[in-house]
Amino acid sequence: MVSGKGGFIASDLSTYASTHEVEQIRSTIVGRNPGGNQQVRLVTATTRGGEKIVGRIRNEDNFTLQLETMDGTFFSLTKSDMQSLEYSSEALMPSDYSSKLSPGDLNDLVSYLMKAAGAGKAVAAKEKFDEN
């Protein structure tokens, strides 16, 4: 999602771009940000009735769990009614962007996010990485 438009499951990337430096954004995209936030993972909640719900945990307390599915639907589950909760071993965001995006495409993506964030650093970011 960028500037409130797009998918539902992940955070707004323009918000991320407004609070991080260019190199941090670039490193996060290509998966080289060990100090960054924990990657978003999907979970599969199985109810005692056998229903499986796959989504992202949006809220959790001692008694309930709220999941958001890929289409943006929210489910509130009582933990006592759950049979199991399995965490996906893979992050929701692909980790191979460094091999899928050319350096120019990566520069364009970072510049786009910076511009969408209104950070005013988009041109400087593109120029900095065009040198590399």
PAFINU-59137 format. One record per residue: residue in three letters; y, z, x of N, C-alpha, C, O, CB in turn. Coordinates in steps of 0.2 Angstrom, whole numbers, plus 5000, padded with zeros to 4 digits. Glycine has a CB too. Example, Ala and Ser with C-alpha at 12.3 -4.5 7.8 and 13.67 -1.06 7.14 Angstrom:
<rs>
ALA497250395066497850395062498450395066498350425071497850455057/SER498950355064499550365068500050395064500650405067499750295070/
</rs>
This chain:
<rs>
MET499450005004500050005000500650005005500650045010500050064995/VAL501149965003501749965006502349965001502349924996501849895011/SER502850005002503350014997503150024990503449994986503849954998/GLY502650064989502350074982502050014979501850024973502950094978/LYS501849964983501549904980500849894984500849904990501949844980/GLY500349874980499749864983499149914980499249934975499749874991/GLY498649924985498149964982498250034981498850054982497549964987/PHE497750074978497950144976497650194981497850244982497650154970/ILE497050174985496650224988496950254994496850314996496050194990/ALA497450214998497650245004498450265003498750244998497650185010/SER498650295008499350315008499850255009499650205011499450365014/ASP500450265007500950215008501150205015501350245019501650225004/LEU501050145018501150135025501850125027502050145033500750065027/SER502250115022502950115024503250185025503650195029503450085018/THR502950235022503050305023502850325030503250355034502750355018/TYR502250295032502050315039502450285044502650315049501350285040/ALA502750225043503150185048503850215048504150215054503250115046/SER504050255043504750285043504650345047505250375049504950295037/THR504150375049504050435052503750435059503650485062503650485048/HIS503550375061503150365068503550315072503850265069502450345067/GLU503450315078503750275083503250205083502750205081503750305090/VAL503550155086503250085086502550095089502050065087503650035089/GLU502550125095501950125099501350165095500750155095502050155106/GLN501550215091501150255088500850215082500250215081501450325085/ILE501250175079501050135073500550085076499950075073501650095070/ARG500750055081500249995084499650035086499050005085500649965091/SER499650085090498950125092498550145086497950135086499150185096/THR498850165081498450185075498150125072497550125070498950215069/ILE498450065071498150005068497549985072497049965070498649945068/VAL497649985079497049965083496550015085496150005089497349925090/GLY496650075082496150135083496250165089495750195091495550105082/ARG496850165092496850205099497350265098497850275102497150155104/ASN497250305093497750355091497350425090497250445085498150345085/PRO497050455096496550505095496950575092496650615090496350525102/GLY497550575093497950635091498250625084498550665081498550655095/GLY498050565081498350555074497950595068497550635070498250485073/ASN498150575062497850605057497150595056496950535058498250595050/GLN496750635053496050615052495950555047496350555042495650685049/GLN495550515049495450455045495250465038494850515037494950405049/VAL495450425034495250435027494550405026494350355028495750395022/ARG494150445023493450425022493250435015493550475011492950475026/LEU492850395012492550395006492050445005491650455010492350325003/VAL491950474999491350514998491050494992491250464987491650594997/THR490350514991489950494985489850564982489450604985489350454987/ALA490050574976489950634972489350624967489450574964490550664969/THR488850664968488250654963488250714958488250764960487550644966/THR488350694952488350754947487550774946487150734947488650734940/ARG487450824942486850854941486450804936485850804936486850924938/GLY486850764932486550714928486450654931486150604928487050704922/GLY486550644938486350584942486950534942486850484945485750554938/GLU487450544939488050494940488350504947488450554949488650514934/LYS488450444950488750444957489450414956489550364953488350394961/ILE489950444959490650424959490850424966490750474970491050474955/VAL491050364968491350354975492050354975492350314971491050284978/GLY492350384980493050384980493350434986492950454990493350414974/ARG493950444986494350474991494550544988494750554982494950444993/ILE494350604991494550664989495350674989495650664994494250724993/ARG495650684983496350694983496550764982497150784984496650654977/ASN496150804980496250884979495550914979495150894976496750894973/GLU495550974981494951014981495151084981495551104985494450994987/ASP494851124977494851204978494151234977493651194978495351234972/ASN494151294976493451324976493051304971492451314971493551404976/PHE493351284965492951264959492951194957492451174953493251304954/THR493451154959493451084957493551034963493751054968493951074952/LEU493450974961493550924966493850864962493650844957492950894970/GLN494450834965494750774961494650714966494850714972495450784960/LEU494350664963494250604967494650544964494750544958493450584967/GLU494850504968495150444966494750384969494550374974495850434969/THR494550344964494050284965494550224968495150224968493650264959/MET494150174970494550114973495050084969495550054971494050064976/ASP494850084962495350054957495850104955496250084950494950034951/GLY495950164958496450204956496350254950496750294948497050164954/THR495650254948495450304943495350374946495050374951494850274939/PHE495550424942495450494945494950524941494850514935496150534944/PHE494550564944493950604941494050674944494150694949493250574943/SER494050724939494050794940493350814939493050814934494550834936/LEU493050844944492350864944492350944945492650964950491850834949/THR491950974941491751044943491251054948490651024947491551084936/LYS491351094953490851094958490151124956489651104958491051144964/SER490151164951489551194948489151134945488551144944489651244944/ASP489451084943489151024939488950974944488650914942489550994934/MET489050984951488850934956488250944959488051004961489450924961/GLN487850894960487150904964487350894971487050934975486650844962/SER487750844973487850834981488550804982488850774977487250794984/LEU488750804988489350774990489250744997489150785002489950824990/GLU489250684998489050645004489650615007489950575003488450595003/TYR489850625013490450595016490150535020489650535023490750645021/SER490550475019490450415023490550425030490950465032490850355020/SER490150395034490150405041490750365044490950365050489550395045/GLU490950315040491450265043492150275039492150295033491250195041/ALA492650275043493350275040493450215036493150165036493850275046/LEU493950235031494050185026494450125029494350065028494550215020/MET494850135034495250085038494750055043494550095047495850115041/PRO494649995043494249965049494549975056495149985057494249885048/SER494049985060494250005067494249945072494349955078493750055070/ASP494149885070494149825074494749785074494649725075493549785073/TYR495349805072495949765071496149735078496449685078496449805068/SER495949775083496149745090495849685092496049645096496049805095/SER495249675089494849605090495049555085494949495086494149625091/LYS495249575079495349535073496049505073496149445071495249565067/LEU496549545076497249525076497449495083497349535088497649575073/SER497749445083498049415089498649465091498949495087498349345089/PRO498849465097499449505099500049495095500449535093499649505106/GLY500149425093500749405089500649435082501149455079500849335089/ASP500049425079499949455072500049525072500349555067499249435070/LEU499849565077499949635077500649655078500949695074499549665083/ASN501049615082501749625082502049615076502549655074502049585088/ASP501849555072502149545066502049595061502449615057501949475063/LEU501449625061501249675056501649745057501949775052500449695057/VAL501749765064502149825065502849805063503149855060502049835073/SER503149755065503749735063503849735055504349765053504049665065/TYR503449715051503449715044503449785041503849795037502849675041/LEU503049825044502949895042503649935043503849965039502349935045/MET503949915049504549945051505049925046505549965044504749935058/LYS505049865045505649835040505549865033506049885030505549755040/ALA504949865031504749895024504949965024505149995019504049885023/ALA504950005030505150075030505850085030506150135029504750105036/GLY506250025031506950035032507150065038507650095039507250075026/ALA506650065043506850105049507350065054507650095058506150115053/GLY507450005052507949965056507749945063508149925067508550005056/LYS507149965065506849955072506449885072506149875078506550015074/ALA506349855067505849795067506049745072505549725076505849765060/VAL506649725073506749675078506649695085506349665089507549655077/ALA506849765086506749795093505949795094505749785100507049855093/ALA505649815089504849825090504549755092504149755097504549845084/LYS504749705088504449635090504649615097504249585100504749585085/GLU505249625099505549605105505149645111504949615116506249615106/LYS505049705110504649745115503949725116503749715121504649815112/PHE503649705110502949685111502849615113502349595115502549705105/ASP503349575112503349505114503349495121503149445124503949465110/GLU503649545124503649545132502949555135502849535140504149605134/ASN502549595131501849615134501449555133500849565135501649675131/
</rs>
